[in-house]
Amino acid sequence: MKKKIDEFFIEEHFHGNKRKEEKQERKLIQKKDRSKYKKTDLKKIKEISVSKKDLFQGRIISISGENSIIASGGKEYVCSIRGFLKKERTQQKNILAVGDLVLFSSEGPNTGSISEVEKRYSILSRQDSLRNQIQIIAVNIDQVLITASVMMPPLKSPLIDRYIIAAIRGNMQPVVVINKIDLLEDKSYPKHAIEEEKKKLEELTKVYKEINIAFVLVSSKTKQGLSELFEMMKNKSSVFSGQSGSGKSSLINAILGTSLKTSDVVEKTYKGAHTTTKASLIPLKDGGFCIDTPGIKSFGIWDLKKEEIKNYFSEFDKWAKKCKYPNCLHTIEPSCAVIEAVKKNKISSLRYDSYLNLINNVDHNINR
């Protein structure tokens, strides 16, 4: 009896870990194996492929809970998503996003069921701060109107640069929109704070012009720059996205005459409050549409590798060729020409700080 017990523990000692590994491997295979779906779901898939001609095409203009509002043929439909689509296990936090083109079946005068999501040509996404998942903000858009502000809340250049990278990676044109510039003449703010903000704005304006990033200064209060911004939006699909409290909804209201809900910035902290709670699509009279999205305080870029970050800072290229090491990361390496260029004000210190911030956060797996 003792011999059998000893043999059991010996076997567990040598094979226990292997069994655990095999069990985990089987789970991963099962996640990808569609044969586990119920026969009823498989029947639905077959029915959809056969009756695809009976489906309608539409665009998701808003998402609320389990339902999506879809615009199709001049009408709006409240649609749920079919069960088998929910079972697609991916690293996405959300299966659907505003801007998605979908195929759906009509189940009533204004209701339906989504059967298929069509291929996306662009995606604005971020890394979910709580889970290791990608959160899709909006899809099928031409440009990201990266909305920031001065003074309330103050300029946050690292956040702008993260959005620029996310836009480029997602196959969209980045446009930097600096709102509330009227506050730079507001004497209720300390003079030194205004001068500091003006200096920062001047530096950013110069560097974005040099690297060919569209840049526009606006004020929803005085209407300055709004006509220029509207021209940029004509016949294009745009998404307003940026820091909380930067005035995205106020800008849309001022440009389009809408009445989106707005709120004031918390004065003690100069931080914004979340006014828009969900993304929504708004059509433009002269063609195109824009999407208003909830503001954020941090923005993590999904699946960003440390080695590729420098590729998004094109102003480094000229100097990087002179670095001692061909694979220089421009952080602590000796004889780094980029670091020297920053010291001599040949490269914007604001942009370089953004670069270091991204490098450090990827190192610590934070990416905020």
C-alpha positions in Angstrom: 0.0 0.0 0.0 2.8 2.4 1.0 4.5 1.6 -2.4 1.3 2.7 -4.3 1.1 5.9 -2.3 4.8 6.7 -2.9 4.3 6.0 -6.6 1.3 8.4 -6.7 3.3 11.3 -5.1 6.3 10.6 -7.4 4.0 10.8 -10.4 2.5 14.0 -9.2 5.9 15.5 -8.6 7.1 14.8 -12.1 3.8 15.2 -14.1 1.8 17.7 -12.0 3.0 20.8 -13.7 2.8 19.2 -17.1 -0.9 18.4 -16.5 -1.6 22.0 -15.5 0.1 23.2 -18.7 -1.9 20.7 -20.8 -5.1 21.8 -19.1 -4.4 25.5 -19.8 -3.6 24.6 -23.4 -6.9 22.8 -23.8 -8.7 25.9 -22.5 -7.1 28.1 -25.1 -8.0 25.7 -27.9 -11.6 25.6 -26.6 -11.8 29.4 -26.7 -11.0 29.4 -30.4 -13.0 26.3 -31.3 -16.4 27.3 -32.7 -17.6 23.7 -32.6 -18.4 24.3 -28.9 -21.3 26.6 -29.9 -24.8 25.2 -29.5 -26.5 23.6 -32.5 -29.1 26.4 -32.4 -26.4 29.0 -32.9 -24.8 27.1 -35.7 -28.2 26.8 -37.3 -28.6 30.6 -37.0 -25.2 31.2 -38.7 -26.3 28.9 -41.6 -29.6 30.8 -41.9 -27.9 34.2 -42.0 -25.5 33.1 -44.8 -28.4 31.9 -46.8 -30.7 34.9 -46.3 -28.1 37.7 -46.4 -30.0 39.4 -49.2 -32.8 40.0 -46.8 -30.6 41.9 -44.4 -30.3 45.7 -44.2 -27.1 47.7 -44.0 -26.8 50.5 -41.5 -24.4 52.5 -39.4 -24.3 52.5 -35.6 -24.8 56.0 -34.3 -25.0 55.3 -30.6 -24.7 52.4 -28.2 -26.6 52.1 -24.9 -26.0 48.9 -22.8 -26.9 45.9 -24.9 -28.6 47.9 -27.6 -27.3 49.8 -30.6 -29.1 52.6 -32.4 -28.6 52.1 -36.2 -29.3 54.6 -38.9 -30.5 53.0 -42.2 -32.5 54.4 -45.1 -33.5 57.5 -43.2 -34.8 55.6 -40.2 -33.4 54.6 -36.9 -33.6 51.1 -35.4 -32.9 49.8 -31.9 -31.0 46.6 -32.4 -29.7 43.9 -30.2 -26.7 41.7 -31.2 -27.2 38.0 -32.0 -25.9 35.5 -29.4 -23.3 33.9 -31.5 -21.6 37.2 -32.2 -21.3 37.7 -28.4 -19.5 34.4 -28.1 -16.6 35.6 -30.3 -13.9 35.7 -27.7 -11.3 38.3 -28.5 -9.1 40.8 -26.6 -11.7 43.5 -27.4 -13.6 45.0 -24.4 -16.5 45.9 -26.8 -17.7 44.0 -29.9 -19.4 47.0 -31.4 -18.4 50.7 -31.7 -20.0 53.9 -33.0 -19.4 54.2 -36.7 -19.6 50.4 -37.3 -21.3 49.4 -40.6 -23.5 46.4 -39.8 -26.0 44.0 -41.4 -29.2 43.6 -39.5 -32.6 42.0 -39.8 -35.7 44.0 -39.1 -37.9 42.5 -36.4 -40.4 45.3 -36.1 -41.1 48.9 -37.3 -38.1 50.3 -35.4 -36.3 47.2 -34.0 -33.9 44.7 -35.3 -31.0 42.2 -34.6 -27.4 42.7 -35.8 -26.1 39.7 -37.7 -22.8 40.9 -39.0 -20.2 43.6 -38.5 -18.5 44.7 -41.7 -14.8 45.2 -42.1 -13.5 48.5 -40.5 -11.1 50.7 -42.4 -10.0 52.7 -39.4 -10.1 52.2 -35.6 -9.5 54.7 -32.7 -8.8 52.6 -29.6 -7.1 52.7 -26.2 -5.9 50.2 -23.7 -8.5 49.5 -21.0 -6.9 50.8 -17.7 -8.3 47.9 -15.6 -8.0 44.9 -17.9 -5.5 43.9 -20.6 -8.0 44.6 -23.3 -8.4 46.9 -26.2 -11.3 49.4 -25.9 -12.6 50.6 -29.2 -13.7 54.2 -29.1 -14.9 54.8 -32.7 -14.4 53.2 -36.1 -14.6 54.0 -39.9 -13.6 57.6 -39.4 -11.2 59.8 -41.4 -9.7 62.1 -38.8 -9.4 62.4 -35.0 -10.0 65.9 -33.7 -7.7 65.7 -30.7 -9.3 68.3 -28.4 -7.2 70.0 -25.7 -7.5 73.3 -23.9 -5.5 76.0 -22.2 -5.8 77.0 -18.6 -9.0 75.1 -17.7 -7.8 72.3 -17.9 -4.2 73.3 -18.8 -2.4 71.9 -21.9 -1.3 68.3 -21.4 1.1 67.6 -24.3 1.9 63.9 -23.5 -1.8 63.2 -23.8 -2.0 65.0 -27.2 1.0 63.0 -28.4 -0.6 59.7 -27.4 -3.7 60.6 -29.4 -1.5 61.5 -32.4 0.2 58.1 -32.2 -3.2 56.3 -31.8 -4.7 58.1 -34.8 -1.7 57.2 -37.0 -1.7 53.6 -35.9 -5.5 53.4 -36.5 -5.2 54.7 -40.1 -6.6 58.2 -39.3 -5.5 61.8 -39.8 -4.7 63.5 -36.5 -5.8 67.1 -36.1 -4.9 69.0 -32.9 -7.6 71.4 -31.7 -6.7 73.7 -28.9 -9.9 75.2 -27.3 -10.5 78.0 -24.9 -7.8 80.2 -26.2 -9.9 83.2 -25.0 -8.7 82.3 -21.5 -5.2 83.4 -22.4 -6.5 87.0 -22.1 -8.5 86.4 -19.0 -6.9 88.5 -16.2 -8.5 86.5 -13.5 -5.7 84.0 -13.9 -2.2 84.7 -12.4 0.0 86.4 -14.9 2.8 83.8 -14.5 0.4 81.0 -15.3 -0.8 82.6 -18.4 2.7 83.3 -19.6 3.7 79.7 -19.0 0.7 78.4 -20.9 1.4 80.8 -23.8 5.0 79.6 -24.0 3.9 76.0 -24.0 1.3 76.7 -26.7 3.9 78.5 -28.9 6.3 75.6 -28.6 3.6 73.0 -29.5 2.4 75.1 -32.4 5.9 75.3 -33.9 6.7 71.6 -33.5 3.4 70.3 -34.9 3.8 72.6 -37.9 7.3 71.2 -38.5 6.1 67.6 -38.4 3.0 68.3 -40.6 0.4 67.7 -37.9 -2.7 69.9 -38.6 -3.2 72.4 -35.8 -6.0 74.9 -35.1 -6.7 77.3 -32.2 -10.3 77.8 -31.4 -12.7 79.2 -28.8 -16.3 78.0 -28.5 -17.0 81.2 -26.5 -15.7 83.9 -28.9 -16.2 81.7 -32.0 -12.5 82.2 -33.0 -11.3 79.5 -35.4 -14.6 77.7 -35.7 -15.1 78.4 -39.4 -11.6 77.0 -40.1 -12.4 73.9 -38.0 -15.8 73.4 -39.8 -14.0 73.5 -43.2 -11.7 70.8 -42.0 -14.8 68.7 -41.1 -16.7 69.1 -44.4 -17.4 65.8 -46.2 -15.3 63.9 -43.7 -16.0 61.6 -40.8 -14.5 63.0 -37.7 -14.3 62.1 -34.0 -13.8 64.6 -31.2 -11.8 63.0 -28.5 -9.5 64.3 -25.8 -9.1 65.3 -22.2 -12.1 65.7 -19.9 -13.3 69.3 -19.7 -11.6 70.4 -22.8 -14.9 71.5 -24.3 -15.6 69.0 -27.1 -19.4 69.1 -26.7 -19.3 72.9 -26.5 -17.4 73.1 -29.7 -19.8 70.8 -31.5 -22.7 72.9 -30.2 -21.1 76.1 -31.4 -20.2 74.7 -34.8 -23.4 72.7 -35.6 -26.0 74.4 -33.4 -26.7 71.2 -31.4 -27.5 71.1 -27.8 -25.2 68.5 -26.3 -24.9 68.5 -22.5 -21.9 70.5 -21.2 -20.4 71.2 -17.8 -17.8 73.4 -16.2 -14.3 72.5 -15.1 -13.7 71.9 -11.4 -11.9 75.2 -10.5 -9.9 73.9 -7.5 -8.1 71.2 -9.5 -8.5 72.7 -13.1 -9.6 69.2 -14.1 -12.6 68.3 -16.3 -15.7 66.4 -15.4 -17.1 63.7 -17.7 -20.1 65.2 -19.4 -20.5 63.0 -22.4 -21.1 59.5 -21.1 -21.3 57.6 -24.4 -20.2 58.2 -27.9 -22.8 59.5 -30.4 -22.7 60.2 -34.2 -23.9 63.5 -35.5 -24.5 64.0 -39.2 -23.3 67.3 -40.9 -25.6 69.2 -43.2 -22.9 69.7 -45.8 -21.9 66.0 -45.9 -19.9 63.9 -43.4 -20.5 63.4 -39.7 -18.8 63.8 -36.4 -18.7 61.7 -33.3 -18.6 63.1 -29.7 -16.9 60.8 -27.2 -16.5 60.8 -23.4 -13.5 62.7 -22.1 -10.6 60.8 -20.6 -7.9 61.6 -18.0 -5.4 59.0 -19.2 -4.9 57.3 -22.5 -3.0 54.0 -22.9 -2.0 52.9 -26.4 -2.9 49.3 -27.1 0.0 46.9 -27.9 2.6 49.7 -28.2 6.2 48.3 -28.2 9.0 50.3 -26.7 11.2 50.0 -29.8 8.6 51.4 -32.1 7.8 54.6 -30.1 10.7 56.6 -31.7 9.1 56.0 -35.1 6.3 58.4 -34.1 8.7 61.2 -33.3 9.9 62.1 -36.8 11.8 65.2 -35.6 14.3 62.8 -34.0 15.2 61.3 -37.3 17.7 64.0 -38.4 19.7 63.7 -35.2 19.3 59.9 -34.6 21.6 59.2 -37.6 24.4 60.8 -35.6 23.9 58.6 -32.5 26.8 56.3 -31.6 24.6 53.2 -31.5 22.3 52.3 -34.4 19.6 51.0 -32.1 19.8 53.9 -29.7 16.6 54.5 -27.7 17.6 58.1 -26.9 17.1 57.7 -23.2 20.4 57.1 -21.3 22.8 56.0 -24.0 26.2 57.7 -24.3 26.9 59.9 -27.3 23.2 60.2 -28.1 22.7 63.0 -30.6 19.0 63.3 -29.9 19.7 64.0 -26.2 22.2 66.6 -27.2 19.7 68.2 -29.6 17.2 68.5 -26.8 19.8 70.2 -24.6 20.5 72.7 -27.3 16.8 73.3 -27.9 17.0 71.8 -31.4 14.3 69.3 -30.4 11.2 70.4 -28.3 11.7 69.5 -24.7 7.9 69.0 -24.4 7.9 66.4 -27.1 11.0 64.7 -25.7 9.3 64.5 -22.3 6.3 62.9 -24.0 8.6 60.3 -25.6 10.3 59.5 -22.2 6.9 59.2 -20.5 5.8 56.6 -23.1 9.1 54.7 -22.8 8.9 54.6 -19.0 5.3 53.6 -18.9 5.8 50.7 -21.4 8.7 49.6 -19.2 6.4 49.5 -16.2 3.5 48.1 -18.3 1.4 51.2 -17.3 0.9 53.0 -20.6 -1.4 55.8 -19.4 
